[in-house]
Amino acid sequence: MKRIIIIFGVLALLLAGSLELEAQDANQSVVADANGTADGNNSVASAEWWDKKFLNNTILDWLFALGIALGAIVAARALYWAISNYVKKLTAKTESKLDDIVIDMIDEPLVVAGGAAGVWFGFTYLDFSVYGNADNWVSGLFSVVFTLIAAWLITRLFDSLVDEYIAPYLSKTETELDDVLLPIIRRGLKIIIWVVALIVALDNAGYDITTMLAGLGVGGLAIAMAAKDSVSNFFGGFTIFTDKPFVLNDRIKVAGFDGTVTEIGMRSTRIKTLEGRIVTIPNSSIANDPIENISSEPSRKVVTNLGLTYDMDEKKVAEAMKIIHEIAESHAEVIEENRSVGFTEFGDFALNILFIYRIKKGADILDTKTAINTEILKRFNAAGLEFAFPSQTIYTKSMD
């Protein structure tokens, strides 16, 4: 609305400047025509100022057109105020949310359309016939404006209905494919709405749409040749949707990055790395590179080597393995049953005991490993089982 008022303000300044120039010309004409009659001079001085013309319209016509535009703007603002203070309160009392959504989404486009309609009626009151197709040009311009406002209203309603009804419904389904496709379909439909609105607007403005579409077809072919990488990314995204090597919120390793999938688009996929950074990878790269889906693992395998000192006898080694079994049993809620404990080898400086276990899917891996390792350290120290560390024993022999 402020822009419309500014436009009319500029026009008013131009009008005032034109009137000042005409007044100066009139004064010079009076001075030069010294032989004119007194009655003629009085007639010029008494001419009604609003009969003067600017762009083939009198000042009175311009003022009337400005009044129509400003009146429409004021009426539109009043309508917005009434909707915000009364209509929305009435719809809030109903059980259905549909009327709330409709009223909430149409208020701003309706106000803008009302203001634009006032400006249009103001221009139609003026006469620009001496300027050729000026009237047709003005009508075509406002036709484009009203069509784009209608597209704006439709996209607002579409977004609100999707957020209120479709998105919550899809979030309750078991498959995640619809959650991935919804943003793509939403974005595509909005683009289609705006493209159709632009075509209709240009057609209403008098442009030859057939010729333009034919030109766009040739241009589209050239663009497709130049945008082969984008086409490759598109088919890469299609491959991800069909093969489903991963889904949203899966942790994957691909193209040298390790992180959680946050968004799968038709052109690229976004991954949040372990450092918290967002990485955007083209789908063509993902489709052609090996993908390691860490989230698909049924459990996390952990291999732990425990080294006891060589002064431990066979009873101590057996006691150590018994303690490990007991610790594993005490963490059965996060560790699977298929675990292994064994005395594997005589190392260079330690008697090695191998402990292999698997952490169940969904359990916190770091917390589980910390709890088990802490328990092993505590129980081994209490039993007098000493851990070995790299060392050497040097024997000396006297040569005497």
N, C-alpha and C positions, 0 to 999 in steps of 0.2 A: 504494500500500500504506500509506503514511504517513497518508493521509486516512482510510482505513478504521480504522486503529488510533486515530486522534484521535476518530472518531465513537464507538467503543466506550469510550474514555476518558471522553467527555462523559456517556455513558449511565451509566457507573460512578459519576461524581460525583453525577448526579441520584439514582441509587439510594442512595448514602450519605446524601444530604440527606434523602431520604424516610425512611430508617431512623432518623436522628437525631430527626426530628419524631415518629415513632411511639414512640421510646423516651421522649421527654419526656411524651407523652400517657399512656404507661403509668405513669410515675412519679407524675404528678398523680392518676391514678386510684387508685394505691395509698395515697397520703396522704389522699385524700378518703374512702376506704372504710376508716376506722379500725376499724370493727366486723367487718371480714373475718376469717376464720380464718387462723391461721398456716399451715395446710396450703395454703390458696389462694394466699397470698403466695409460698410456696416454689415452687408450681407455675408461677406467672408468671415467677419469676426463673430457673427452670430450662428454660424453653421454648427449643427449638432455634432459633437466630437464622436459620438458613437456611430455616426454614419460613415466615418472613415473606414477604409477597407485594408485588410491585411491578409495576403494569400487568398484573395477573392472573396473574403467574408468580412462583414462589418464587425466593429468592436462589440456591438450588442450580440451578434451571433456567437462570437468567441466566448463572451461572458456566459451566455446561456448554455453553451456546450460544456464550459468549465463547471457550471453549476450542476449540470446533469451528472458529470463524472464524480464530482465531490459528493453529491447527494447519494450516489450509488455506493461510494466508498464508506460513507457514514452509515448507510443502511446495512452494508455488509458487516461492518464492525459491530453494529447493534445486534445483528443476527448471531454473530459469534458469541457475544456476551450473553444473549438469551439461551443459546445452546449450552454454554458452559455452566450457567447458573441455575437453569430451570430444567431443560430437556434432559441433561445427563442425570440429574437427581431423580427425575421420574423414571427413566430407564433402569436406574440402579435398584429400584424397588421391585422390578419384575424378576421372575425366576429364571428366564432365559438370558443368556449372555450375548445372544446374537444382536439384539437391539443396542446393547451397550457398545459392541464392536462397531456396528454400522454408524452410530452417532459419533463415536469417538474418531472414526476415520474420515468421515465426510465433512467435518466442521471446517477444517482449514482449506481443503480444495473448494468447498462451497463458498467460503468468504472470498477467496482469490477469484473464483469465477464471477461472483457478484460484482466485485470491483472492476474486473476486466469488461464485464457486460456494460457497466456504466460508462467506462471510457469509450467503448465501441459505440454506444448510443450517442454519446457526445460528438464523436467524429462523424457519424451518419447524419447528424443534424446540419453539419457544415457542408458547403458546396465547393468541391474541388474539380468541377467538370471542365474548367478551362485548362487543367493540367493533364489532359489526356486520360490515361487509365488510373489516375490517382485513387478514385473511389474503389475501383476493383482491387487495387493493390492493398488498400486499407482493409477491405473485406477479407481478402485472402490472408492477410497477416493475422487478423483476429480469429479466422477459422483455424489457423495453425495453433494459436494460443489456446483456444477452447478444446481442441482435440488433445493437446498435450496435457491440459488440466484433467481431462477425462481419463487419460492413461495413468496419470499420477494417482487419481482416485482409485482406479481399478487395482493398481499394484499395492496400494496401501491396504485395501480390503483383502486382497489375496494374501499378503504377508500376515495380517492379523488372523485370518481364518486358519491358515496353516499352523501358526503358533498356538492357537487356542484348541483346535480340534485334531488336525492331522498329526502333528509332531507328538503330542502326548499318546495318541493311539499307537503310533509306530514304535514308541519307546517301550511299550509293553509287550511287543512281539518277541518271539524267541530268536529269530534271525536278525543279524546285524546288517544285512545287505540293504534293507530299506532305510536304515539310519544313514548309510553312506550315500545312497542315491537321492535322498530327499533334498540335501542342499544343492545338488547338481540340477535336479528337476526344477526346483524353485528358481534358481538363477536362470535356467534356460527359458522357463515360461515368462519370467519378467522381461528378458531380452526380447522374446517374441512379441509381447504386448507393446513394448516401446517401438519396435520395428514396424509393426502393423499400424500403430498410431501415427508414426512419421509418414508412412506411405499414404494413409488416408488424409492426413493433413496436407501433404503436398498435392494430392489429387484434388482436394477441395480448393486449394489455392490456385488451381488452373494449370499445374504442370503436367506434362505428358509422362505419366507413370510407366507406360509400356516401353517407351524409349529408354527411360532411366533404368528399368529392370533389365532390359537387354544389355545396356552398358555395364550394369552391375554383374551380369553373368560373365561377360568377357573379362571384366576386372577381377571377378572372383576366381576365375581360372588362373590368372596371373598370380594372384595372391596365394592360391593353393600351391602353385609351383614354388613360390618363394618361402612358403611357410611349411615346408616338408617336415621340419623338426617338430613343429606343433602337431602335425598330423601323426607323426610317429609317437609323440607323447600321448595323443588321444587313444591310439590303438594299444599303447602300453597300459593305459588306465583300464581299457576294456578287458585286457588280459588279466589284470589284477582282480577285476570284478568277477570274472568267470572262473579263473583257477583258484582264487582266494588263498594265496600263500600266507596271508595274514589278514586280520581284521582290525577294526578300531581298538585301541588300548592294548594291543599286543606289543610286547617288547621284541624287537628284531635287530639283527645285525645285517647291514647292507651298505655297499659302496663305502666301506670303511667307517660307518657310523653305527653307534649302539644307542638305542633309545626306544621310546614308546610312541606308537603311531597315534597322532592326534587328529589327522584329517587325510582323507583319500579323495582327491579330485580327479577330474578328467585329464588335466595337464600335468599335475605334480602331486606328490605325497609329502606331508609334513611330519617330521619326527622330532620329538622332544628328547634331546640327549640326556645322559646321566648328569651332565653338568648344568642342566636346566635351559640349554639353548635350543631354539627352534631351527631346524634344518629343513630346507625345501629341496627335494630331490625330484628331477624330471622322471616321469613314469617310464620313459623309454630306457633310462639307465637301470631302473629297478627291474624291469622285465628282462633285461639282458644280463644282469649280474646275479651271482648266487645269493640266496636269501636264507639266513639262519633265524628261524622263529624260536626264540628262547621261551616264549610263553607256552608253546605247544609241548614242552617237555612234561612227561607225567610226574617226574620227581627230579630233585637235584642230587646227583651223586657226589659224595664227599669221600676222598681218600686221605687217611691220616696215618703217618708213619711215626711210631713211638719207639725211641731207642733207649734201652736200659744198659746200665754199666755192666762190664764183664764180671764184676764180683757178685752178680746176682746168680743164684743157683736155679735149678729147674723148678723148685717149689715157688720161688719168687716170680718166675716167668708165668707159671700156671696161675698164681694169685693175681697177677696183673691182668691176664686175659679174663679171669672170672670177674674182676672189678669192672672191666669194660663192658662185659655182657650185662651186668647189673645196671650200669649207667644207661645203656641202650634201652633196657626194659623200663626204666623209670621215665624215659622220654618217648614212650610208645605212641603218644597222641600226635607227635610231629615226625616220627621216624617210622619208615616202613619195616616190615618184619624180615624182609630178605637182606639181612646184614651179615657181614663176615668178619671174624676175628681170628688171626693166626700168627704163629711164630714163624716168620718167613725166612730169615737168613741171619748168618753171623757177619755183621758188618765189620768195617775196618776198625771201628772204635766203639761199636754198640751191638747189643742183641736186639734185632729189629722185630717189632710187633706191628702187623698191618691191621688197621681198622677201617672197614669200608661200610658205609651206611648211606641211605637215601632219605632226603628230607621230603616230606609229603608236599604236594602241590597246594599252594595257598598259605603255607606256613612261612614265617619270616626266616629267611635263610641266615642272615647275620646273627640274629638273636639265638637261633637254634645252635649254630656252631659255637657261639660264645658260651652258652649254657653248658654244652657237653664238654668243651675244652676246660672250662673252669672246674667242673665236677671231676674230671680226670686228674687235674693237677692237685686238687684237694685230697682225693682218695689215695693217690699214689704217695703223696707226702705223709699222710697219716699211716700208711702201711710200710713206710720205710723203703719204698721203691725209688731208686735214684735214676734220673734221666742222664744219659750220656751226652757228652759234647766232644767235638773233635779234639783229640789229644794223642800224645805219643809217649811211649815208655822206653826210656833209654837205659840199656844195661852196660855197665862198665866192668871191665875185667883187667885185673892187675897183670902185668907182664912179668912179674917176679917169679 
